[in-house]
C-alpha cells in the first residue's frame, strides 16, 4: 500500500480511472457482440439500424485511449463489412 500523500492520491485516481475505462470497454464489447448476434441471425434491418450506435461506442472508447485508434478503425471496418455482406 502507498505511504505518501501523493501516492495515496495517485492510487485513488488510478482506481477511479480503471473503473471508468472498464465501463467504456464493456459497453463497446457488448455493443459489438449484440450487433454480431444480429448479423448471425440474419436481421439486416436491425443490424443496419444498430451500426451507428456501435460505431459511436467504439469511437468513444478510442477517444479516451481505452483502445488504440487503429484498433478502433479495424473493429469499425470489420463490423461494417459484416453488415454490408448480409443478404
N, C-alpha and C positions, 0 to 999 in steps of 0.2 A: 504494500500500500504506500501511496505517496506521503511524504512527510512535510514538505514545504507548502506554503500557502499557494504558490503559483502552480505547483504540481497537482495539488488538490483541485484547483480551479480547472486546470487543463483536463483532468480526469472527468470532471463534471461535463465540460464542453464536449469531450470526445464521446461520452455516453449519449448525450443528447443528439449529437450528430449521427452516431451509429443508428439510433432508433429512427431518425428521420430518413436516413439513407435506406434502411431496411424496408420502411414503408413504401418508398418510391420504387424500389426494386421489386417488391412483392406485387405492387399494383401493376407494374409493367408486365411481369411474368404471367400474372393471372389473366391480364387482358389478351396477351398473345396466345395463351393456352385456350381461352374461350373462343377466340377467333379461329384458331386452327381446328377446334372441335366443330365449328360451323362449316368450315371448309371440308372436313372429313365427312360430315353429314350430308353435304351437297346443297346447303341452303344458301344459294348465291345472293339472294336479296338481302337477307340479314347480314351476311358476311360483308357485302359491299357497304351497307349502312354502318357497320361497326368499324370498318377500316380506319376512318379518320380519327376515331376515339383512341384506337390502339396506337396509331402513329403519334398522336399527341402525348400519350403516356410514355412512349419511347423517347420522344424529344425532351420531355420534362426530366427524365432520368439522365439523359446525356447533358442537359443544360447545367446541372449541378454536379457533374462528374461522378455520378453513381456508376455509369458505364461510359466507355470511351466513345467519342463521336463517330469513329469508324465502325465500331461495334453497333451503334445505333443505326447507322446507314445500312449496314449489312442486314440487320433484322428487318428494317423497313422494306428493303428490296425483296427479301425472302417472302414476307407476308403479302406484299403487293403482287408478286409473281404467282403466289399460291391462289389468291383470289381471282386474278386475271385468267388463270388456267382453268377455272371452273367452267362447266358446261351449263 
